[in-house]
Amino acid sequence: MQSNNINIIEKDYGICINNPNYFLAINDFTISNGFDVVENVNIVKDMSIFNPKDNDDAFIAQKVNSIDYFSNNYDDLTILTFMENDLFVQDFTDKLQVVNTDKGFENARINLSNVVYINKAISKKDLLKIYNLISKAKSKYLSSLALPIHIQNILNTNDFLAVLANVSSNDDTFDKVDFDELNIIISDAIEINLEDAFKKLKLNFGILDYFVSEGILIGDLVDAGLELIAGVEATGEIREKLEAQILKSLTDINVIALLVAAMRTEQDLTGGRIREVDISDDPAYLYTDEVLGLAISNQIAGTKATFNFKRYDEAKPGIIHGLPPMLDDIFAGLIAGCMSKIFEE
């Protein structure tokens, strides 16, 4: 495969990006000096094929577990995105899915790495500035996704980045770089590439993933709901009905929107991101959490559920008791609505 002035050579053990006229490279590769002038940029599964002392081929190399990659071109810019992923989306019910991993979330990883080639002769100083622009663009985009915390914790913990340019034929002659224009191009290109990466990995996130990030399991919600049952025995049939109703409610777009609104608000408020708000001691004058909880219970089972919400909000049974200020009310609302729904007949 050829892209601009470079050749991309694919082997079963790795990828070689070749430029017979040599690259000027800035990178954080396993075998590298940081700044290098090289003919070959190697991304490989097996580092034993290289001898670091033998630099006759003028190479840099990065060790990876996967050589799954794709390439996009933007005029003079070529971006190769390398993907390592231990996660997969699995069915939880016929209408709900959840992200899982065979390695456990403590050991699983998602690494989205890049090799960026600019078809220009660029000075070391400008190449360093471009490297920083790309790093910031990646960080900004990934942060904007507001992924579940257990996903954020394993994202790009071992990613790599190399920025390549042409070697100047004259040490003092370089192509002029319009950084204002380049910054826009890079930001757009990096965003597109990362979006493409998540699509190619078929990796997206739903309401159950945000539950997992808060340490909330469906079984815990069922247990909390049954703690305040009155007038009837908490049979296995009722447990099954409550679990089914909770899962059904979690497919309601309005319930989802209210839950996500509360969880995102909780993150901003407890993180101290809103200067005017301090909820460290769950102030009595903050009642938006109750408004959201009431709205959830009402959405599921109408007015009757809003009265049931008061019971669950005050008692805070089971897992609800240990949740932070915004979350205890919305999950009290979810359970109150579901309990009311299964007994409405």
C-alpha positions in Angstrom: 0.0 0.0 0.0 1.3 3.5 -0.9 0.1 6.7 0.7 1.6 10.0 -0.5 5.4 9.5 -0.5 5.3 6.6 1.9 5.0 2.8 1.6 3.0 0.8 4.1 4.3 -2.8 4.2 2.0 -5.3 6.0 3.4 -8.5 7.5 1.7 -11.0 9.8 4.0 -9.8 12.7 3.6 -6.1 12.1 3.5 -3.0 9.9 6.4 -1.1 8.4 5.9 2.5 7.2 8.7 3.1 4.8 10.1 6.3 3.2 13.3 5.7 1.1 14.0 9.4 1.3 13.8 9.2 5.2 11.5 10.7 7.8 12.2 13.2 10.5 10.3 11.6 13.4 9.2 12.7 16.9 7.7 9.8 18.8 7.4 7.9 22.1 8.2 4.5 20.6 9.8 1.5 22.4 13.0 1.8 20.3 13.6 5.5 19.6 15.6 8.5 20.6 12.6 10.8 20.7 13.7 12.7 17.6 15.0 10.4 14.9 15.8 10.4 11.2 14.7 7.0 9.9 13.7 5.1 6.8 11.4 2.7 8.5 8.8 3.1 11.2 7.8 -0.3 12.6 4.8 -1.4 14.7 5.3 -5.0 15.6 4.1 -7.8 17.9 7.6 -9.3 18.3 10.5 -7.0 19.2 13.0 -9.9 18.9 13.2 -9.3 15.1 15.1 -6.1 15.9 18.6 -5.6 17.3 18.7 -2.1 18.9 22.4 -2.0 18.4 22.1 -2.6 14.6 20.7 0.6 13.2 21.8 0.1 9.6 18.2 0.3 8.4 17.6 3.5 10.4 14.4 2.4 12.1 12.2 3.1 15.1 9.9 0.4 16.5 6.9 0.1 18.8 5.7 -3.1 20.5 2.0 -3.8 20.2 -0.4 -6.6 21.0 -2.5 -6.0 17.9 -1.7 -4.7 14.4 -5.3 -3.8 13.6 -5.2 -0.4 11.9 -6.7 1.8 9.3 -5.5 4.8 7.4 -7.1 8.1 6.4 -5.7 10.9 4.1 -6.3 14.6 4.4 -4.4 16.3 1.6 -0.8 16.4 2.9 -1.8 14.6 6.1 -1.9 10.8 6.5 -3.1 9.4 9.8 -2.7 5.7 10.7 -4.8 4.7 13.7 -3.8 1.5 15.5 -6.4 -0.2 17.7 -5.9 -2.5 20.7 -9.2 -3.5 22.4 -10.2 -6.1 25.0 -13.9 -5.0 25.2 -17.0 -6.2 23.4 -20.7 -5.4 23.5 -23.0 -8.2 24.5 -26.7 -8.6 24.8 -28.1 -8.3 28.3 -31.7 -8.6 27.2 -33.3 -8.5 23.8 -33.4 -4.7 24.1 -30.4 -3.9 26.4 -26.7 -4.4 25.9 -23.7 -3.9 28.1 -19.9 -3.7 27.5 -17.9 -6.6 28.9 -14.4 -8.1 28.7 -12.9 -11.6 29.3 -10.0 -10.0 31.1 -11.9 -8.1 33.8 -12.0 -4.3 33.7 -8.9 -4.0 35.9 -6.8 -5.8 33.3 -8.6 -4.9 30.1 -7.3 -2.1 27.8 -8.4 0.1 24.9 -5.5 1.8 23.2 -6.1 4.1 20.2 -2.7 5.1 18.9 -1.5 7.1 15.9 1.2 7.5 13.4 0.8 10.8 11.6 2.7 11.7 8.4 2.9 15.3 7.1 4.1 15.5 3.5 6.3 18.5 4.1 9.9 19.2 5.2 9.4 20.6 8.7 11.9 21.8 11.3 12.3 19.9 14.6 10.8 22.9 16.5 7.7 22.9 14.3 7.4 19.1 14.4 7.4 19.3 18.2 4.6 21.9 18.1 2.6 19.6 15.7 3.1 16.6 18.1 1.7 18.7 20.9 -1.3 19.8 18.8 -2.1 16.2 18.0 -1.7 15.1 21.6 -4.1 17.8 22.8 -6.6 17.1 20.1 -6.8 13.4 21.1 -7.1 14.3 24.8 -9.8 16.9 24.1 -11.9 14.6 22.0 -11.7 11.6 24.3 -12.5 13.8 27.3 -15.6 15.2 25.5 -17.1 11.7 25.2 -17.6 11.5 29.0 -17.3 7.8 28.9 -18.3 5.6 32.0 -15.5 5.9 34.5 -14.5 2.3 34.4 -14.0 2.7 30.6 -12.0 6.0 31.0 -9.7 4.3 33.5 -8.6 1.7 30.8 -8.5 4.0 27.8 -5.2 4.9 26.2 -3.1 3.8 29.2 -0.4 2.5 26.8 -1.1 4.3 23.5 1.7 5.7 21.3 2.2 8.6 18.9 4.6 9.3 16.2 4.6 12.3 13.9 6.6 12.0 10.7 7.7 14.6 8.2 10.0 14.7 5.2 13.7 15.4 5.7 14.9 18.7 4.3 17.3 18.6 1.4 18.9 21.6 3.0 19.3 21.8 6.7 18.2 25.4 6.8 15.3 25.1 4.3 11.9 24.1 5.6 8.3 24.3 4.4 6.3 27.1 6.0 3.6 25.9 8.4 0.4 27.8 8.9 -0.4 26.6 12.5 -3.8 28.3 12.7 -5.0 26.3 9.6 -3.1 23.2 10.6 -4.7 23.2 14.1 -8.1 23.1 12.6 -7.2 20.4 10.1 -5.6 18.3 12.9 -8.5 18.7 15.3 -11.0 17.7 12.7 -8.9 14.8 11.4 -8.1 13.3 14.8 -11.8 13.5 15.8 -12.9 11.8 12.6 -10.2 9.1 13.1 -11.2 8.4 16.7 -14.9 8.3 15.8 -14.0 5.8 13.0 -12.0 3.7 15.5 -14.9 3.3 17.9 -17.1 2.4 14.9 -14.7 -0.2 13.6 -14.4 -1.7 17.0 -18.2 -1.7 17.2 -17.8 -0.2 20.6 -20.5 2.0 22.1 -22.0 2.6 25.5 -25.4 2.5 27.0 -27.3 3.1 30.3 -26.2 -0.2 31.8 -22.5 0.8 31.3 -23.1 3.9 33.3 -24.8 1.8 36.0 -21.6 -0.4 36.1 -19.5 2.7 36.4 -21.5 3.7 39.5 -21.2 0.1 41.0 -24.9 -0.5 40.6 -26.2 -3.9 39.6 -29.8 -4.8 38.6 -29.9 -7.4 41.4 -29.0 -4.7 44.0 -32.0 -2.6 42.8 -34.3 -5.5 43.0 -33.2 -6.2 46.6 -33.7 -2.6 47.5 -37.2 -2.6 46.0 -38.3 -5.7 47.9 -37.1 -4.3 51.3 -40.1 -2.0 51.6 -42.7 -4.4 50.2 -45.9 -4.4 52.3 -49.0 -6.5 52.5 -47.7 -9.4 50.4 -44.9 -11.9 50.6 -41.7 -11.1 48.6 -41.9 -14.3 46.5 -39.6 -15.3 43.7 -42.4 -14.4 41.2 -42.5 -10.8 42.5 -38.7 -10.6 42.3 -38.8 -11.7 38.7 -41.6 -9.2 37.9 -39.6 -6.4 39.5 -36.4 -7.2 37.6 -38.3 -7.5 34.4 -40.0 -4.1 35.0 -36.7 -2.4 35.9 -35.2 -3.7 32.6 -38.2 -2.6 30.7 -38.1 0.9 32.2 -34.4 1.2 31.2 -35.5 1.0 27.6 -37.7 4.1 28.0 -35.9 7.0 26.4 -37.4 9.5 28.9 -36.2 7.4 31.9 -32.8 7.1 30.3 -32.6 10.8 29.8 -33.5 11.6 33.4 -31.1 9.0 34.8 -28.2 10.3 32.6 -29.0 13.9 33.4 -28.7 13.1 37.1 -25.6 11.1 36.8 -23.8 13.8 34.7 -25.0 16.5 37.1 -23.7 14.4 40.0 -20.2 14.2 38.4 -20.1 18.0 37.8 -21.3 18.9 41.3 -19.3 16.4 43.3 -16.3 17.2 41.1 -16.5 20.9 42.1 -16.9 21.9 38.5 -19.7 24.4 39.2 -18.3 27.2 41.3 -21.6 28.3 42.8 -22.7 24.8 44.0 -21.4 22.9 47.0 -23.1 19.6 47.7 -20.5 18.1 50.0 -23.0 17.9 52.9 -26.2 17.2 50.8 -27.8 20.6 51.5 -31.5 20.6 52.3 -32.2 23.4 49.9 -31.0 21.3 46.9 -34.2 19.5 45.8 -33.5 19.1 42.1 -32.5 15.5 42.9 -36.0 14.8 44.3 -37.6 16.5 41.3 -35.7 14.1 39.0 -36.6 11.1 41.2 -40.3 12.1 41.1 -40.1 12.6 37.3 -38.7 9.1 36.9 -41.2 7.4 39.1 -44.1 9.3 37.4 -42.8 8.4 33.9 -42.9 4.7 34.9 -46.2 4.4 36.8 -47.9 7.8 37.0 -49.2 9.7 40.0 -49.4 6.6 42.3 -45.7 6.1 42.0 -44.9 9.6 43.1 -46.4 8.8 46.5 -44.4 5.5 46.6 -41.3 7.6 45.8 -41.5 9.4 49.2 -41.3 6.0 51.0 -38.2 4.9 49.1 -36.5 8.3 49.2 -36.9 8.6 53.0 -36.0 4.9 53.8 -33.2 4.6 51.3 -33.2 0.8 51.4 -30.3 -1.4 50.3 -27.9 0.0 47.8 -29.7 3.4 47.7 -28.4 4.2 51.2 -24.8 4.4 50.1 -25.3 6.4 46.9 -24.4 10.1 46.6 -27.0 12.9 46.8 -28.3 13.0 43.3 -28.1 9.3 42.7 -30.0 8.1 45.7 -33.1 10.0 44.7 -33.1 9.0 41.0 -32.7 5.3 41.9 -35.4 5.7 44.6 -37.6 7.0 41.8 -36.7 4.2 39.5 -37.5 1.5 42.1 -40.6 3.3 43.3 -41.9 3.5 39.8 -41.2 -0.1 39.0 -42.7 -1.4 42.3 -45.9 0.7 41.6 -46.1 -0.6 38.1 -46.0 -4.3 39.0 -48.7 -3.9 41.6 -50.9 -1.4 39.7 -53.4 -4.1 38.9 
